[in-house]
Structures are given as structure tokens and as C-alpha cells.
Amino acid sequence: MPSLKISYEYLPFDLKKCFSYCGLFPEDHEFTSSEINHLWVSIGIIDSNQQANRNYLEELVDNGFLMKVFDLGDRSPYLMHDLMHELSKSVSAQECFNISGLDFRADAIPQSVRHLSINIEDRYDANFEEEMCKLRERIDISNLRTLMIFREYEEERIDKILKDSFKEINSLRVLFIAVKSAQSFPYKFSKLIHLQYLKISSAYISGEISLPSTLSRFYHLKFLDLDYWCGSYDLPEDFSHLENLHDFHAASEIHSNIRSVGKMKHLQELKEFHVKKESMGFELSELGALTELEGGLTIRGLEHVATKEEATAAKLMLKRNLEELELLWGIDGPTRDADILDALQPHSNLRVLTIANHVGTIGPSWLCLDMWLTNLERLALEGISWSTLPPFGKLPNLKGLNLTNISGMHQFGPRCGGAPGKCFMRLKTVEFHDMPELAEWVVEPNCHSFPSLTEITCINCPNLCVMPLLEVSCTNLHRLEVFRCPKVSLPSMPHTSTLTDLFINTGNSRSFYKFLRDDLGTLLSYDGKKLVVRGYGGALASHNLDKVEDMIVGRCDGLFPEELDGSFVFHSVKSLQLDVSHLTSKSSSEVLNCFPALSVLKIDGYEEECGMQFPSSSSLQELTFSECTGLVLVPVEKENGGGIQEDNSLLLKLRIEYCGQLFCRWPMGKGESETICPFPASLKKLDVEGETSMKSMALLSNLTSLTTLRLIRCRKLTVDGFNPLIAVNLIQLEVCGCNTIAADMLSEVAKLLPAGYISRLEVLRVDDICGLLVAPICNLLAPALHTLEFESDDEWMEGFTEEQEKALQLLTSLQNLTFFDCRCLESLPKGLHRLSSLKELRVVDCQRMISMPKEGLPVSLRKLEMRGYWAPWLDKQIEEIKRTYPDLSVTYTQVGKPAH
């Protein structure tokens, strides 16, 4: 919060009052300058001079009483510090009062209060109803000038309390209400004829609410806020009777429904106007009387304007405060008078202009011939075929140019107007959309044009060949998008260090999302930190990519230079996803040398059979092989075993998923002399899924530092060559779809490790219940195991034997137990209640489960989650559990019929 420059006592009287009345808004409420200005004017603190109001706001901000969140002009949100809020309420308490919460006391509200706001939660409290009854007796409701209610309307009881409490209001100047039905409006709403400021909001509901037909009776209304109105967009037929309305905040669809809007001569905002051919009150001449319009105006349906005289009657040239204008023709009929667009000449103060679907062959003289719009900053033209285009280069303040579907335009550049060798000096953004005839963007030699250009967009320009990115001094260019422009020729990308937002797809896919899904066309995408290259045939300027940290490279012929001499280097890349073709066409070590800081590498996407050595990099910490179905790792005979066991290896994590042939050339004999270990001894985490070429645990015999081992669906893997020392540091082990490997491994550990060895294993996930629940293995796991999950039991076990029950009791540290997809299991272990450390139990998708243990559950259990195909009578057991264990959190989800 800014420090206060002057104290409250020394503020001028009117400014002091402005500040104090801000306390009507709830604490932490973000209000806009419009809300504050309209409130001050409506309750008579200041006049309606907008500039004076802005000055008051600025002074309050400068002195620390209000704080601007961010700048949005008249819609900027403001906050008041909680201490300032309390001060504001205290200094104006005799006239203004804010009720916060349902536990207020009516006796605390002065009888002299005339401005009241209520901020309540969506819950009912009997105290609130009682105090509101007292409030009606304590203050003169009919004398209230302001009533502001802030809440979400979900509790009908509170809705009725508020409606009953304020049924006598008849002198209001300001009203804020939220409604959920037509019955939510106050009693005698139509009698509030003194209203000057009305704000109505509605929640998102299924049925539409219509605005009251009596709304047009509020003749004195100056401010109407429907920004948060979610009901019907229809307005009363006589809405234009609100002739004193200055500000009307609402969606553009609501604005377009004002019939005879010309009667509202003081209206300052009209977002959209529709010319309707056979509807009285929607003629273009209605705009003629609205000389105070400001902001933006969209005019649709201009194809219904028949004559130049009708267009002239709009008097657009007189609207000096209008900053943005859209002139839109439809496609259901041609314009009958070629001079209509000429007659729609706006005031020269206009800053933004859009013209779309004008079917004439001649553009307006005020745009194409005369230098009338000298203040124009943005121009958008769409669907036109004018014989003469505007001299874009002669518009002195033009900053944005958007051209879409312009017939007959073959070239963009100096011929579009401007002094020779120097034009478009302020232009920042250029967009070309659907320009089938555009072939080149040309510049003159030694051109000094486009010095301010920051963004270029070219979408669906199939014949565009030339873009002068090197010839133009685009030193500020930071965004370039080229999509579906297959003929365009580009230099090495990004061609400047400032270009940090780049997207190029020169293929023919109809959309970017389809391209990502189907992997069609080519792609070069860069956002300053991440670079994605797939199928791109152009060159990369690696010296301008020195900030890239994440890089994805698909199959790209010729992406890497023939000679990797050290000039093609990405110094900042830490994470790389690479198509394996780049490592098989060149030495993998040469390619990885281009990424000296690389710590995460993912290799994917190769179906053709090929061989390569295991990637080696001194900085690499994480490595993944993903769906490289044709890739074969080639052992290299050398003294240390032929893998990547170099002393300087930092590789900690390795994941292999659905490759299939990686180790088909790897020796896997039982003797140490016959086995080559492919992985470095530094590995901490190994995750192998769907690798059928892995046949022997001997491949892992040197991995004595492993803390996590995951082996999933490696169906040909055997325990041959297993080194029990692998388990010394294991904390997490997951083995599923690998026959009996888990039980075989743990049995070997229990037999071969020295007496007194204590397992560190904490998390175990297996699919072999029978093999695991034996005394030697459970004794081994007992000290540290806290999480055990049985998944998809391959033995089709129906129940537990006495020996298995006893083995389970040995797991004295067990806290989490899960049975997942054990399809034949009919009951849980009888001795489950003896697991005194168990806190969470999950039984998921065990289709034939028919009962819970009769002996009950452990008293230590805090969470029970059950989901699957249950018999109807299991509901009774669940209810019994809830009664027996009231502190137990039980989740029971039935997803289908029970199995038979």
C-alpha cells in the first residue's frame, strides 16, 4: 500500500466525502472507476463531469486511499486497503453503513443512515432474519437513497428475507441487486422512478430470466450496468424511453437489441448496432442523433442500406469521441449504391477501423485517396476486391495492419504508398490471412522501412514466396507465425536474437491442432525457452537459440550439419526429446556434444531396424527410450564391460518403454564373463516396460545403487544371473507381468544376503500374491515396508491359505494395502484386523469380492476405499462398517453389475 502523503483530515470536503462513501463496497472488493464515479454522481456528492471525477480518483490513488490493481482505462479495478476501508466506514457511519456477514446487530446501525450495502454469504442464519426485522423498525426504509447487495443467490430463504426487508423502498437513487428468477426483483420495483444508478446481475442458471418490462419507466436513470447479466438479451420494446441514460454497460448482443436507439441522445457507449431490413427502429439513421458516442461501435447488416442518403443520416463524421469503428456487410445481398461506403465517413479522430465484406469495386475516397484518417492506428480489411487499395504507407500513425481475403493483391511493400525508401515507420504488427494471390513482400534496396515491426502473421497464403526478413531492418521483431504457406522461403530461424515467439508450419494440415494430432506437415515452434522441430527442412540459427532449455526434435532431414565442427551448439538445452534417426545417421556422441549442458534425454519414434551405441554424455542424468521398435543397442567390447560404465557418468534415471529389440544382441549368459552390463553403476531409478528382448537379470547385475526398480510386462525376463546386491539400496520395487520374477528376486535376497541384513524396501507393487506371501520374504520386508499393492494377480487366487495369512501378519510396518484388479479374489485376509499399523485399505475392481472379513478391520485404519462391481448385499456390510468405525473415512463406488 502506498504511504499516505496527506491525512484524511486535510482533504477538501468534497474529496473527503468521495473517499468515505467508497466504504460502501465490501472489503477486498475490486470496484471499477465507472462504479465509483456513478455512485458519487448518483448520491449527489459531485456532478457528472467525467474529467472531474477522474481527477478525484487520481488524487485518491496518489494519496494512498485507493490502489489501482492494473490499468484498463475506465474499467480499471481499484482496491482499498483494509485499514482505509475501516477508516472510510467510520467517518461516514452516520450516513453510510456496510453490513458484512450474517451476524450483524441492527442496534449498531445509526437511524440516520441513508446509504446501505450488504455483503453476505450463501447460507441461512436465524440471527440474520431476526436482525433484519429489527432493522426495518429502526431505520426509515423509505428514506434510503442507496441499497447495494453483494452476494451469490443460492439460498432462497435469504432471498425472501431481503425482499421482505426492503419492500418499502421508494426513494432509491442507487440499487445493486443479484437475481435468480423474475420473483427476485424487489416489491414495487417499477415504482423506483428516482433511480439514477441500477446494477443487475444474475447467476448462471438453466432457465432464462427476462429483464422487467417496466425498466423503461426509470426516466431519471443515468447509469445501467448489466455487465454480469446472464439472462435473456431481449430488451423492452420501449427501452429507448430512458432518454437520460449516459452509460449502459452490457454485452454487445444486448446493445444491438435497443429499438429506436436514436431517442437516447446522451448515450455514450453503443457496442453494436444492427441494421434490420424490415424492423422499425433499426434504420441506420437512428445513429444520427448519438453525437456523444465514445469507445467502439460495430455496425452490422450494412447490406440492408439502400441509398447514400440513408448512410449519410448516420452522421458518423460528427462522432468525434468515437475511437473504434467496424463496418460489416453480410453475404445475403449486394449493396445497391456504390457510394454508401463513401457516405459512412468517420471523424478524423478515429484510431481503429475495420471494413469487411464490402462488395463494391471502389473503396471510399476518405481511405483510398484522401489523407483523412491521419490518427488511424489499426486498420483491418476483409473480403474486399477494390481496384485501388489504401496507401497504407502514407498513414502516418498506422501501427497494426490486418488484411484478409483481399482479391487482386499480389504484392505488399513500397508500392502500397509511402515515401521512396522510407515508409511504415510506426507499423508494429502485420497480418495476412487467406490471401491466395499474394506472392511477395518486397522492399527497395537499402530500405529503412518497417523499423518498428514486432509481429508478422501469414496464414493460408499458398503462393507467398518472398518475405524480406533479412532485407528489412526488423531489429524489434519478436513474433513470427507462418502457417499453410508451403512456398515461402525463410532464412535460418530465428534470424535475429529478438525473435522469441516463432511458429512455422508450411504443410497443408487445416489446423495446428490437427497437425499435432496427426503429425502432418512441418513444424518449427519456439517461445524463447522451448524449441519444437518436426519435419522442418530449413536451417536453424543455433547462435540465436542460446536461451533454449527444452527442445523437441522429430524426424528432420538435414537438420544437423554434415560436419559437426563445434559451431552448431545449444549451450542452454537441459531437456531434449530426439528422434532416434539423428543418432543412427551420425555418431550419438557427436550429436550429444551439441548439447553440453544436457541433463534429460528422451529418444523416440523409429520403426526401421537400426543399431546404435548406448548414448553417453558426462552431463546426462535422465534417459528415456520410447517406442523405438526397430532400435537395437550394440554392445561395444572394451575392458570395462562394453556399456556406459565410465567413471564420469552421472546417469541417475533410465526409462525404457515398448521398444522390443533393444537388447537382442546383448550377451545374457549366467557367468560374469559372458555378460556385458549395458547400464552405468550410477543408476538410481530403472523403469522398463514392455521390453521383450530383456531375458536375464544379469543385465542389471552391476546396479547396486538402485533405489527404484520398475519392471512391467517384460514377459521373457528370468531371474538368471540375478545379483542380490541390487536390493541393498532398493526403496521402491514394482514388478508386474513378468511371471514370478518378484518372488524369485526376493527369495534370492533372503537366501544369499548375510544374516542380519535389513531390507530398506518401503513400497512394493506385484502381481504374484502366492509367491510373495511366504515367511522368508515377509520377514525380509517387515522392517521398512509401508506400502503394498497387489495388482492383476496372475495366479487367479480366490482366497488366502493359513500359511499366507501368517506371512501377512509379519508385515508389522505396513500402513497402506491395495488389492487392484484381483479378479478371482472372493474375500480379504481373515487376519486383516491384526495389522496394527494399517492406515489405508483400497479394494479396486476385484470383481468377485463377496465379503469383508468377519473378524473386522484394524482399529488403526483411517481410510477405506472400495470401487468395482459389487453384489447388492455388500451395501449392508459397508453400512455396518460405517457404524462400527465412526472415525473411518469410507468411499464406496459401485460401477456396474456384480460378476456371476
N, C-alpha and C positions, 0 to 999 in steps of 0.2 A: 504494500500500500504506500503511495507517495506520502512524504511528510507534508504536514499542513503548513501553508505559507501564512495564512491569516486565521484567526479563530472565528468561531461561529458568531460571536457577539458583534464583531466588526463588519459583518456582511451587510450590504444595503438591505432595506426592509423587503423589497420585492424578491431579491435573490435568496434571502433567508427563508422566505415563505416557500419559494420554489423547492429549496432543499428539504425543508421539513415535510412537505407533502409527499416526497419520494418514499417516506416510511410506510406509505400505504401498501407498497409492494412487499411480498414476503421476503424474509431474509434468504440470501443466496439466489434470489430470483434475477434472471437476466432480462432486463427490460430494454426496449429499443428507444432511440431518440424520438421516434414518432409517438410511442406510447406516452413518454414523459411530456412532450410538447402538447399533445392533445389533451392530456389530463390537466395541465396547467391552464390551458385556454378554457376548457370546458367548465372548470370550477371557478373561473373568474380571477385567477391570480394575475395573469398577463394577457395581452391582446394577442391577436392571431398573426402578428408579424413573424414570419418564419425566420428571418435573419436574426431578429432579436432573440428568439427562442434558442437558436443555435449558439448565440453568444453567451446566453445564460449557461447552457450545458458546458461549453468550453471553459467558462470561468469556474464552474463547479469541479470539473475534471482537473484544471490547473491547480486548484487549491486543495485537492485531495479528498473532496467529499464524495465524488463519484469516480469510478475507474472504468475506462473503455477496454473491453476484452480484446477486440480487434476491429479494424476499420472497414465498415460496409456502407459508408455514407449515412443516409437517413435511417437505414436498418441496422446500424452498428449496435451491438449489445453492450450494455453497461451493467456494472455490479456496484453494490455498496458494501463497504466493509462492515462486519457485524457490529463494531463499536459505533461507526457512523449511523448504522441502522437504528441502534438503541438511542443515540442522540436525536436522530430525526423524529423518532416516535415520542420522545419525552418533551421536546419543545413544541410539538403540535398536538399534544394529547387532549387538549380541551375541545379541539375541533375534529381531529383525525384519530382513528383508532384501528389497529390491526389485530384481529383475533387469530392467534396461531395455536392450532391444536384444539382438541375437543374438551380439554379440562380448564377452560377459561371460567372466570367469575364475572357475572353480569354487573355485580356491585362495583367492580373496578372501572367500569366504563362511565365517563362523565356524561351527565344528562345533556350537556350542550353539544355533544358530538353530532356532526353533520356529514362526515365523510367516513365510511366504514368499509374495511376489507376483511375477508375471512379466508384463512388458509387451513384446510382440514384434510385429514387422512381419510382413506376409504374404509372406514369401519364405524360401527354404531356404538355409541356410548350414551347410556341413560342420562348421565350428567349433562351432556350437551343439549339434549332435548329440554331438560329442566331449566338450564341457564338461558336458553333461547326464549323460553316462556317469560322468564323474569325480565329479559332484555326488552321484550315488547311492552312491558309495563313501565320500564324505567325511562326509555327514551321515546321521543316522538318520531315514530317510523315515517310518518307522512312528511316530516321536515328534512329527511335525509336528502342530500344532494349527490352523494357518491355511494355506490354499492359495487364492490368488486369481490367476486367469489373465485378462488383458485382451488380447483380440485379435479379429480377424475371421477366421473359419475358412474359408480358401480353399485353403491348401496342405496336402494330405493327408499329406505327409511329416512336417511339423511336428506334425500331429495325432497321428501314431503315436508320435513321439518323446516327446511329453508324456504320452501314455497309458502307455508303457512305463516312463518315468521314475518315475511315481508309482503303480505298481501295488501297492505295499506300504502305502499309506496306510490306516490303520485307526483312528486316534485323533483324526481331524479334528473340530474344533468349527465351523470356518468354511470354506465351499467356494464359490468363484465359478468357474463354467465356462461356456463357449460351445460349442454343439454344432451339427453339421450333419446328423447321422444318429444312429440308435439305437446305432451302434457307437462313437460319440464319447464316450460316458459312461465314466468310469474303470472299470478292472477292479475287481471286487468292490464295485461301487457300493452294492449292497444291504447290505453289511456295515458301512457308515458310521453305525452306530446312535448314535454320540455327537454327531452333528451338531446344532448349535443354530441355525446360520445357513446357509441354502442359497440361492444365486442362480444361476438357469439362464437363459441367453439363447440364441437361435437366429437364424440369418440368414434372410433372405427367400429361400426355396427353393421349387422346384416341387413336390416331394413332401412330404407332411405327416409330421412326427415325432411320435410319441406319448410322453407322459411315462412314465417307467418304472413298471411296476405295483408295484414294491417301494417306492415313495416313502412309502407309509403305514407302513413299518416304523420310520421315524425318530421314535421316540416322544418323544425329548427336543427335537425341533425347535421353536424358538420363532419364528423368522423365516424366511419363504419368499418369495422375490422372483422373480416371473415377469412382471415388467413388460415385459421385452423378449423374451418367448417368442412365437414366430410359428408354432409347430407346432399340433397338434391341441388343441382346447379340452377334450377329454374328460379326466376325472379317473378314477383308480382307484376301483372300487366302494367300497372300504373306506378312502377318503381321510380320513373323519371319525375314524379311529383316532388322528390327530395331535391328541390332546386337549390338549397343552401349547402348541399354536400360538397365538401372540398376534397377530402381524402377517402378513397374507397379501396381498402386493401382486400384483395380476393384473388382467386385463381383466374387465369385468363379466360377460362370457359365461362365463368360467371360474368365477367365483364362483357363478353360477347353477347350475352342474353339481355342486355339492357335495351328495351324498346324505347324509341324516341329519346335517345340519349342527349340530343341537342338541347333539350329543355334544361339540362343540368349545367348551366353556363359556368359555374365556378369549379367544376370537376378538374382536378389537377393530374389524375392518373387514369388512363384507359389503356389497359394492356392490349386488348384485341377488339376489333370491330369487324363484323361480317356483313357484307353487302348481300341482301337476300332479295331475289328477283320479285317474288310475289308476296312479300310481307311488309305491311305498312309499318313505318317507324324504323326501318333498317336501310333507308336510302343513304347514299354516300353524303348527301347534303346535311345529314344530321351532325357531321363533324364540323361543319362550318362555324357554329356558334361557340365551340370549345376552344377559345383562344388561350386559356390558361394551362392547357395540357403540357406536362413535362415528363421526362423519363423516356420510355419507349412505347411505340404504338405499332401494332401489326394490323394491316388491313387485308382481309381475305375476300374472295369472291369478286374480284375486280372484273371478271369476265361478264358479270351482270351489268356493268356500267355501259350504257348505250351511246352516250354522246359526250363530247368535250365539255359541254356546259355542266353536265352532272359532275364531272371530275373537278371542274373549277370551283363548284359550290362547296367542296370540302375545305377550301381555303387553307391548304397546308402551308402556304408561304407565310401566313400570319402567326403560325405557332412557333414563336421564337425560342421557347424553352424546351421544345422537343429535341432530344438528343439522338434517339434511335428510331428508325422507320423501316418497316418491312412492307413491300408492295407485292402481293401474291395473287397470281391468276390461277384459276383451276383448269381442268382439262375437259370440261363438259361443254365448251362452246367458245368460238373465237370472239375477240373484241371487234366491234363493228366500226369503231372510229380510230384511225391511226394516230390521232392527236391526243388521245386520252392520257397516255403516259406523260406527254409534254405538259398537260394541264395539272398534273399532280406534283408540280414543282414544290419542294420543301423550302424552308427557310435556310439561309446560308450558314446558320449556326449548327446544322446537323453534323453529327460526328460518326454515325453508323448507318449504313444504307444497305438494304437487301432488295433485289428485284428478281422474281422467279416466275418462269413460265409465261412471260410476255410473248405473244405470238406474232407481233409485228416485225417488220424487217428493218425498221428505223428506230434507233434509240433516241432518248429525249435529248433535246438540244442543250438543256441545262447540265447534262452529264457528259455528252459525247462531243459537244462543240464549245460551249461557253465554259469558262473557268468560274463557275458559280459556287460550287461546294468547296471552298478553299479550306474549311475547317474539318473536312471529312478525314476520319482516321481509319475506318474499316469499310470495305466495300465487298459485297458478295453478289455475284451474278450467277443465275442458274437457268438452264433450259431456254436460252435465247439464241436468235440467229440474225443479229443485226449486221447490216452491211458495213457499218462503221462502229468500231468498239471505242470505248472511252480512252482518252490519252492518259493511261494510268500513271506514267512517269511524270506528268505535269501536275498531279495532285500533291501539293507541297507538304501536306501533313499525313499522307497515307502511311499507315503502319501495318495494316493487315489486308490481304487480298485473297479472296476465295472465288475461284472460277470452277463451275460445274456444268458439264454438258453444253459447252459453247460451240455451236455449229460454225464451221468455216475458219476456226482459229488454228493456224498451222505453226505459228512461231510466237514465242514470247521473248521480249527483250527491248532493246532501244527503240525499235520501230513502234512500240506501244506508247511513244511520246516521251518527252523529256529532252534536255539539252544534250548535244552530242558528247559522249564520253563521261557524262555525269548525270545520273538520274536515280530515282528510287532511293534517295539519300536517307529517308527515315523508315523505309519499309522493313518490318521485323518478321512478318510471317507471310508465306506464300503457300496456297493450297490449290492443287489441281485435282479434280475428281471427274472421272468418266469423260475424259477428253480424247475421243477416238482419232481426231485429226491432228492433234498436237504432235509435232515431230521433233522440234528442237527449241531449246532455250539458249539463245545466242547473246554474246556480248561483243563489244568492239575491242580491238587491241588496246592494251594499256588502260582498260576501263576502270573507272573508280566508282562504278555503280554498286549498289547493294552493300554499303559499308555497315549497315545496322542489322542485316539479316540474321535472325536467330533460329528460325524454324522453316523447314521445307517439307511439304507433304505432296506426294504424287501417287494417286490411287487409280488404277484401271486406265492407264494411258498406254494402250498396246503399241503405238507407233513412236513413242518418245524414245529417241536415240541419244540425244546430246543434252547433258547437264554440265554447265561450265563451272564445276566445283573448284577446279584448280585455277581457272582464269579469273574468277570473281574474288574480290578480297573479303571472303567470308570469315573474317577473323573472330566473329562473335557467334558463329553457327554452333548451336548446341543440340539441335534435334533434326534428324532426317528420317523420313519414312517414305519408302518406295515399295509399293505393293501392286502386283499384277502389271508390271511394266517390263515385259520379257526382253525388249530390245535395248534397254538403257545400258550405257557404258559408264562404269564408275572407276575412279582411281582406287588405289589401295585404301582400305577402310580401317578405321576412321582416318580421313585425310588430314585432320587437324586435331590437336590435343583438346580443343574446346568441345568437340563433338562427343557428348557423353550420353546421348539418347538416340539410338540408331536402330532402325528396323528395315530390313530389306528382304522381300520375298518376290522374286521375279517370276515365279511359276504361275500356273493357271488355276490354282485352287480358289474357290469362290470366297472363302473367308479364312481368316487367320486361325480360327478355332478348328475348322475342318482340316487345315494343314497340320496342326499339332496332333490331331487325332489320327489322320491317315498317313502322316509323314510324306506328303506330296510336295512337289516343287522344291524351292531352295529357301534357305533361311539364314539371315545374319541378324542377330539381335544383341544389342549392347546397351547397358544402362549406367555405365561408369564403374560398376563393381562386378557385374556378371556379363559374360560373353557366351552366346549360343551360336554355333555354326553347324548347319546341316546341309549338305549338297551344294554349298556355295562354291562357285567356280572362280570368284575373284580373289584377289590377294589381300592379305592382312598387313596393316602397318603396325607391327609389334611395338615400335618405339612410341606410338600414341596410345598404347594399351597398358601403360605402366601402373595403372591403378586397379587392374582387373584382379579379383581374388577368387572368383568362381567361374569355371569355364567348362562348357559342354560342346564337344566336337563329334559330330556324326561322320558319315562317310563323305569325304570331300576330296575329289581327285585333285592333286596338285596343290593342296593347302600348304603343306610343308615344302620349303625349297629343296631342290635336288641336293644341294650341298648345305648341310647344317654346320656352318662355319663359326657359329657363336653370335652372329648378328640377329638371328631370329630367336629372341629370348623374351620370356614373360617372367619378369623378376618377382611379381607380387602374387602370382597364382598359387593359392594354397589348396584348392579343391578342383580336381579335373575329372570329367567324365569323357572317356575317349573310346571311339570305335576301334576295335582291335586291328582293323586293316592298317591303321597308321603304324602299328607296332610290328606288323609282319612284313610290310613293304620296306621298312627301314629297321635298323638296329634299335631295339627297345631302349637301350641305354642312351643312344644318340637323341632319340625323341625326348626322353625324360630329362636329358641335360638342358633342354629348352625351358625347363621349369625348375629352377634350382631351389625354390622355396616350397615345393610341392609336399603336402603332408597327407592329402586324401586323394586316392585314385580309384576310379571305377572304370572297368573295361567291359564293354558290352557289344552286342549286335553283330555277330559274324556267323554265317551258316556254312560257308565253304571251308573244306578241310585245309588246315594250315598248321604250321608249327612255329613256336617261338620260345625263347628262354623266359624264365621267370623274371618279371620286371625287378630291377634293382636300382634303388636310389637312396642315398645316405640320409635324406630328409623325410622319406616316406614313412608314415605311421599307420595309415589305414588303407587297405587294398580290397577291392571287390571285383570278382569275375561274375558277370550276369548274362546268362543265356548265350554264351559263346559256344554254340552247339558243335561247331566244326573245329574248335581250337584244341590243339594238343601241346602240352608243355613238354619241352625237350630237355632231358637231363644232360648236364654237362659234366664230363668226367674231370674231376680235379681232386686234390688232396683232401679238401675239407668236406667232401661228400657230394658235390655236384648241385646243391641247391643254392640258396642265397644266405648262407650262414655266416657271412662276413662279420667280423667283429664290430664294424661300424654300422650295422643295420639297426634302425630304430623302429622297424615294423612291429606294431602292437596289436592291430586288429586285421583279420583276414576273413572275408566272406566269399563263399563260392555257391552260386545258386543256378541250378538247372543248366549246366554246361554239358556234361555227359561223357566227354572223351579226354578230359584234361590229363589224366594220369595213365592213359592206356599204354604209354611207352615206358612207364616207370617200373623198375625192378621192385618186387614186393616179396622177396624171399624171407624165410624165417631167420636166417643167420644175418648178423650185422653186416658181414662183408657183402651180402647180396642186396642190401637195401640202401638206397640213396634217399636222404631226408630232404624234401623239397623246401621246407619252411625254415625260417631263421629261428633260433632258440629264444629270441627276444619276444616272441608272440605271447600276448596276454589273453586274447579272445580269438577263438576259431569257430566259425559258423559255416557248416557245409550242408547244403540242401539239394537233394535230387542228383547227386553225383554218383552215377553207376560205375564209373571207372575206378573208384576208390574201393579196393578189395582187401586191404590189410591195414591193421592199426599200426603196423611197423612204420608207415609213412609219418606217424606222429611221435615216434619214439624219442626224439630229442626235445620235445616241447614240455619241459619240466617247469616252465614259468607260467603255464596256463592258469588263469583264474576262471575263465568261462569257456565251456566247450558245448557246442550245439551240433548234433548230427541228426538230420531229418531225412527220411526216405532214401538212405544210402543202402539199398536192399542187398547189394553184393558184398558189403563190408563184413569182415570176420575179425575175431579177436587175435588172430595170428600176429605174432611179433609185438604184442602189447607190452609197453613198459609201465609197470605200476607207479613209477616215479612221476608220471604225468599227473597223477591225482594228488600229489603232495600239496599243491597250492590251489587246487580247484575250489571255487566257492559256488559256482553255478554249473549244473550239468543237465542238458536236455537231450534225450535220445528217444526218437520215435520212428517207427517204420524201418528199423534196422535189425530185425529179428530179435535175438536175445543179447545183443551187444552190451546193453547197460548192465544187466545182471552178471554177464561174463566178466566185464571190466571190474566191477566192484568186488566180485568173488576173488579175482586175481589180486586185487589190492589187499583184501582181508587176509589172504594166504601168504603173500610174499613180502609185504612190508614188515619191518621189525616190530616185535612186541612193544606195546606202549605207544604205538603211533596213534595220533588223534586226528581224525578227519576234520578238515575245515569246511566241508561242503554244507552250504546253507540252503540252497534252492535246488530241487530235483524234480524233473518232469520226465516221465517214462510212460511206455505203453505196455509194460510187462509186469503186471501185478504179481503173478505167481513167482516169477524169478526174483523179484525184489524183496518180497515179504518172507525172508528166511532169516534165522537168528544171526548168522555171521555178518550178513550185510547190515542189518538193522543195528547190531552192536557197534559196527564201524561208524554208522551215520549218527548215532544217538547224541554225541556231544554238541553238535552245531546245527543240525538240520532243523530249520524252522518252517520251510515251505515245501510241500509235497503235492504233486499233481499227477494223477493217473489219467491218461488220455488215450481213447480208442484202443482199449485192451485187445491185443491180438489173440489172446487165449480164449476169448469168449467165456470168461468166468462168470458163474451165476451167483456164487456166494463164497464165503471165507471159511477155510478149514481151521481147526483148532490151533494147528501149528502157525498158520498165518496170523490168527488173532493174537497169539502170544508174541510173535515177532513185532507186530504193530505197536504193542504196549512198550516195547523197548525204546521207541522214539520219544523220549521224555522232553525234548526241547521243541517238539512240533507245535506250531502256532496256526498254520494255515494248511488246510487239507481240501483238495478238489478232486471230484470224480467227474470227468468230462467225456461224454460220448462213449461210455462203457455200456454197450448196447444190450448185453445179456445179464448185467448185474441186477439182481432182484431185491437185494437188501444191503444195507450198510453194515459194517462190522458190529457185532453184538457188544463188544467191549469198548465201543467208542467213548462211553462215559468215563472210562478210566484215563483218557488222555487229558491229564490235569492242566496242561499248558495250552490246549487248543483254544483259539480265539475266533477263528473264521472257518466256516464249513460251506463248501459250494458243491451242489449236485446239479449238473447241467446236461440236458439231452441224454439222460440214461433211460431209454425208452421202456424198459421192463421193470423199473423200480416199483415195488408193490407195497413196501412198508418201511417205516422208520424203526430204529432199534427199540425194542420193548423196554430195555433197561434205561432208556433215556439218553440225554445228551450231557456233555461235560458242563459242570457248573461254571467253568471259566469261559464258556462260549459267549461271544458278544454279537456275532453276526451269522445269520443263516440265509443263504441264497439258494433257491431252488427254481429251476426252469426246465420245461420239457413237456412230454406227452404223459399226462398223469391220469390215473383212474379216478373217477369222481369221488370215491370214498376216501381218497387221500386228503381231501379238503378237511375232513373231520380230524385227521391226525395233525394237520397244520394248525387248526384252531386249538386243539388240545395243547400243542407245544406253546402257543402264544399265551395260554392261560397258566401253564406250568412255569414258564420262564418269562415273566413280565418285562424284564430288563433286556431281553434278547431282541435284536433287530431282525425281523423276518421278512424276506422278499420272496414271494411265491408267484410265478408266472406260468400260466398254462397256455401252451402254444398250439395245441391240437388234440385230436382224439387219442386215447390210450392205445398202445400197441396190443395186439392179440397174440 
